[in-house]
Amino acid sequence: MDLPTVIKEFRESYGGEPDVVVSAPGRLDFLNTHQDYKGLPVVGVAVNLRVYVAVSGREDFNVNVSSWNLKIEGLEYRDSFNVNNATLIGGRWFGDYIRAGVRVLTSLYRIKGFNMLIASDIPMGSGLGSSGSLLVASLGALNELYSLKLSVRDIAELSYKAEHDVMGIPCGRLDQYTSAFGNTIVINTRPPYNVDRLNLRAQFVVLDSGIRHSTADIHPRRQGELLEALKSLREIEIPGGLARLIKTSYYDTDWEGLAENYHLLAPYIELLQVKLRSRVLYTIKAHRSTMLALKILKGLPVSLEEVAEELQLEASSVKEYISGYDDASRALIGLIMIYQHRLLRDLYEVSLPSLDELVDLSIKMGAYGAKLSGAGLGGAVIALIPSTSVGELVLGEAIRRGLATRGWVVEVDDGLRVDRG
């Protein structure tokens, strides 16, 4: 998708020129998957698959929305409503995202109607944060159209509120903040939601399994299990200092404190029923390995012994793995990606055999590392790669074997962008 095509489609839909065209990137769920709704820091990567939103203002309060992607699929692609009555339709209707965005905006500002065209390179339900990107781009476009002077952080937070509070989707802030800010970032998912930029200009191959999933189906189950696990932990006689870290809510629980004291907490975690124990162990181990990865990404000294201990490997195995690559630091990050995928598979149970095969294939063909991206049980696998050629080899073989239906070699990209206006 490119700007001239978006403008052409807008003209065909509405018989005039757009006042504003804005785009926002898709995102890779790089490190600490399934942790943002627990208040833990997560690492997102914005990539050069983008959703474009073109808008023109109206003098009345009516809204018309058209989806180019749904149109070419032969599906219902138009929605209309009034700014002052943006009731949700339900049933995963695409227009609900725009309606929800309008509702959060009109709670703060008085705006008129608009005509909107959506055209996206980001496949829905494939683990690339399509819905978060759509909200960021839509609110970004309305911000420009009506000169609301919202900051990037404002747009990210309002996008989150539209999806989480208005639509009732139990997501965290990873998708919206990564899309809005762009590049590779650490998102601190507790107030004031600070964002730290990382200097990682890298390439990835995205392998779309073709298996569709729904965050709205997966997240509530895992969140319910976490609540049950915390309830069980609170009923165990744990020493006071540790017990005070455990709250009734998975968001209010001090997971970082529990991770720092894991060696003291471990005997009590072992008393939990297997499934509940696994959910707690995933949360702690994924976070600890993410903190290790951040040290590496920030260029801080890390020993092979430290990596080996955290990833439950022999130091000789770590040394042997990184010796096969030109970039030792990225190889270490790759090892952490592999470790986190195994945690997602074994302790959070959101992988599938076909996703595991994609991870193994990526590594075998030269990727530094790979893991699932997004909620899991389908969607995409992402692999950190040393070159475009490696990514193309991995993608071609994954499609040939029937493990992926499509994919992309992508680069780290900027965030929310005004393309015209």
N, C-alpha and C positions, 0 to 999 in steps of 0.2 A: 504494500500500500504506500502511496506517495501523495504529496500535497495536491498536485494537479488533478489526480483521480478523485480525491475527496471533494475538491471544488466542483468538478464536473458532475459528480453524483448529487451534490447539493443542488446544483442548478436544475438537474432533471427532476429532483424531488419537489422543489419549492419554486422554481421559475425565477430565481434571483440569486444574487451573490451572498455568501456568508459574510457577516460582519467580523467574525472571529473564527479561527481554527486553532485548536489546542491539541496537543498529544501528550500521552503519558506512557511510560514503559511498563512492560510486564516485569515480573520479578522471579528470581530463583530463591527458593527457601534454602539458603546455603548451610547455615549451622544453627543448632538448637531448635529443630523442628518440634512443633507441638508444645512450645514453652511460653509463647507470648501471652496466652490467656492465663498463665500462672504468675505473671508479673516478672518473669525472668528476661534478661537481655537476649536478643536474637540477632542474627546476622543475615541481612538480605542483600541480594545483588540485583540491580536494575539492568535489564538487557534490551537490545535493540530490536525487539518485537514490540510494536506500539499500537495503542488504540487512539484513533483520531476522532475528535468531536468538533463538528462545524455548527455554528449557531448564527441566527439573525434575530434581531429583536422584533417585537410586535407592539402595537399600541394598545391591544386589549390584554386580557389575562389568560388567554388560551395557549396551550402548549401542544405542539405536534412533534412527534419523535419518529424517526425512521431508522431502521437498522439495515445497512447495506449487506451485512453478512447473512442475516435471516432472509433477505430478499433473494439472494442468489441461491439459497438453499430451498427456495420455494415454500417457505414458511410465512406465517403471519408476521409482518415486519413493521407495522405502524401502530402507534399509540397516540391517543389524544386525551387531554384532561385539562382542568382549570387549575391555575396556580393556587387558588384559594380552596381547592377541594382535591388534593392529591392523594386520594384513597388508594391503598394498595389493592391489586387485583388478586395476588396469590398464584399458586400453581407454577412457580418459577417463571413468571412472566417477565420478559426482559425490561419492560417499561417500569417495573417496580423500582429498579435502581434509580431511574431518573426521578420518579415520584418521591422516593425516600430522600434523595438529594435536595429536591425542592422543599420538602417538609423541614429539613434542618435549616435550610437557608431562610425560609419564611418565618421561622421562629426567631430570627435575628434581624431580618431586613424585609422591606417591602419591595418586591420586584414585579415586573410585568411578565407577559407571556413571551414565548420564543418558538422558533422553528429549529429543530436539531436533527443532524444526521450523524450517525455513529458508523464508523468503519474501522475494523480491527484486524491486526495481524495475529492477535493472541487467541489461541483456541480455548474455548470454554471447557472447564472441567478437566484440564490437563495438567494441573499443578503449577500453573504459571501466574496465578493471581489475577485472572481476567476481570473478575467483578470489582476488586479493589482498584484496578487501573481504570476501569470504566467510570467509577465514582470520582476518582481524582481528576480525570480529564473533563468530566461533565461539570463538576463544581469549579474547576479551573477556568473552563470556558465561560461559565456564568459570572465568575468573578471578573473576568476581563470585559464581558459584554456590558455589565452594569456597574463597572468601576467600584467594586466593593472594597478594594484594597486589603484583601485577605492575604496573610503571609502563607508561605509554603506549609508551615506547621499548622496554621489554621485550616487549610484545605485538607491536609492529612487527617487532622482530628475530626473535622466535620464529616469526612468520608467514612471514617471509622464509626462515628455515631449513626450515620445513615444506615450502614450495613448492620451494625450490632444492635443499636437501640431501636431504630425504626423498623428494620426488616426482621429483627430477632434472630439473626444468624450468629451463632456463638463463636465468632472469630476473635483473634487478637489484633494487634496493630501492625503486624509485619507487612501485610500486603499494601495497605494504604500509605504507610510512611516510606517504604522502600520505593514505591512508584512515584511519590511526590518529591522526595529528596534526590533519588537517583544514585548512581555509582554503587560502591560497596559500603554499607553502613552498619553500625551497631545501634540497635534501637533499644533504649532503656524503657521498658514497658511499665514503669511506675512513674507517677507524676514527678517532675514536670515533663516526662517523656523526652529526655535529651537524646540527641542523635550525634554519634561520633563517626566521622568519615575515616575510612581505611584506604590506604594506598594500594589497592589491588586492581590493576588494569589487566584483566585476564580474559581468556576464551573458555567457553564451555560448549559441550554438545548436549542438547536437550533431546531426549528420546521419548516420544509420546507413545505410551503403551496402547493407546486406543481404548483403554478400559476407563469408563467414566465413573466418577465418584462424586459425592456431595459432602462438603464440609459440614453442612447442616445435619447430615446423618451420622458422621463419624465423631465429631467433637463431643456431642452430648453424652455419648456412651463412655468415652474415656474420662470425661469430666465427672460423670456420675461415679465411676469406679474410684477416682481420686478422692472424692468426698467420702466415700465409704472407707477407703484406706485411712484417711485422716481421722475419721471417727474411731476406727479400731485402734489407731496409735494413741489417741487421747485416752483410751480406756486402759492402756497398759501403764504400769508404774515405771515411768521414765524419769530419770533425775530432773530436778526442777529447771535447770538451765536449758536443757534440751526441750523439755516439755513446753516451755514458754514460747518456743519457736513454732509450734504446731497449733494452727488455728482451725476453726470449723470450715473455713473457706480455702479453696486451693489458691486463690489470688492473694489472700491475706497471710497465708503461711510464709514464713521466712525460709524459703528454699535455699537461698544462698548461705544462710547460717547453717542449715542442715547439711549442705554439701561440704562446708568447711569442717564440720564435725562428724563427717561420715563414719570415721573409724569408731567413734563412740556410739553412734546411732545404729550401726549395722546389726548388732545382736538383737535389737528390738524390732527392726524391720523383718528379721528372719522369723519372727513370731506371727507375722501376718499370713493370711490365706494366700496361696500361690499367685493368683491373678492380681490381688491388691499389692502384694509385695513387688511384683514386676513393675507395676505402674509407678510406684515410689522410686524404685531403683533406676528406672529409665530417667525420671526427672532429675535425679541427683547426678547420675553418671553422664548424661548428655550435657548437663550444665558444666560439670567439672572439665570435660574434654573440650568444651567450647572456650572456657577460660584459658586452657592450654593453647588452643589454636590462636586466640587473640594475642597471646604473648609472641607467637611465631610471626603472625601477620604484622605486628608492630615492631619487629626486628629486635625483640628482647632475647637475651641468651636463654636457651633451653637445652638441657643435656639429653642425650639419647636414653639415659637411664630414667629420666623424668617422664619422657614420652612412653617408654616401655611400661613403667609402673602404672601410669594412668590408663593405658590401652590394654593392660593385662597381656603383655607380650614379653618375650625375651629381648634384651638389648641387642643381641646378635641378629635377631629377626628384623628389628627396626633398621639396623645398619645395612643389612643385606637388601632390604626393600629400597632404601633411598639411594643405594649405590647404582641402581638401575636407571637413574634419571640424572639429567644435567643440573637440575635445580633442586637442591636438597630441601630447601624450605617448602617449596610447593609439594614435594613428595611427602613431607611430614603432614602438611595439610590434607593431602590425599589420603593418607593413612587414617587421619581423624575422621574424614568423610566416610570411609569404609566402616570404621568402628561405630559411628553414629547410625549408619544404615543397619548394622547388625543389632544395635540396641532397639531401633524401630521395629525390626523384624521379630526379635526374640522377646523383648520386654514390653513393647507397646502394641505388637501384633497388628501393624498396619501395612505390612508389606504383603506381597504375593509372590509365588514361585517365579512368575514371568518377570517381575521387577528385580528379583534376586539375580536372575539370569542376565538381565541387562547390566547390572552392576558388575558381575563377574566378567562379562564380555568386554565391557569398557576397559577394565583394568588389564585384561589379557592383551588387548590391542594397543596399549600404550598410554592410557589416561593415568593421571596422577592418582585419582580416586574418584568414587562415584557414590551417590546415595539417592534415595527418592526425594522428591521435592513436593511439598504440599501436604494435604491431609493423609494421603496414602490410599491403600486398597484400590489402586489404579492411578491414573494420571501419568506423571512424567518421572523419569530418572535423569539426573543431571550428572555430568562428568567434567571435572576440571582437566583441561587438555594442554599439552605443550605446543600444539600447532594446529592450524586449520586442517592440514592434511590428515593428522591423526583423527580429528573430529569427523572428517568425511569418511574415513575408513570405518570408524566405529558405527556411524549412522548407516552406511551402506550395508554393512554386515548385519546389523540389527534388523533392518527392513527385510533383507534377504532371508533371514531365519524366521521371519514372522513375529518377532518379539516387539517390534515397533511398527506403527502404521505410518508414521512420518516423524520428522525431527528437523532440527536446525543447529547449525554452528553459530553461536552468538557471542557477542562481545559486551562488556560492561558499558552501559549507556547513561546518558544524563537523565534527570528526572522530568518533572512537569515542564512543558515547553510551549511557548506561544509561537505557532508557526505562521500565523497571519492575524493581524489585528492591531 
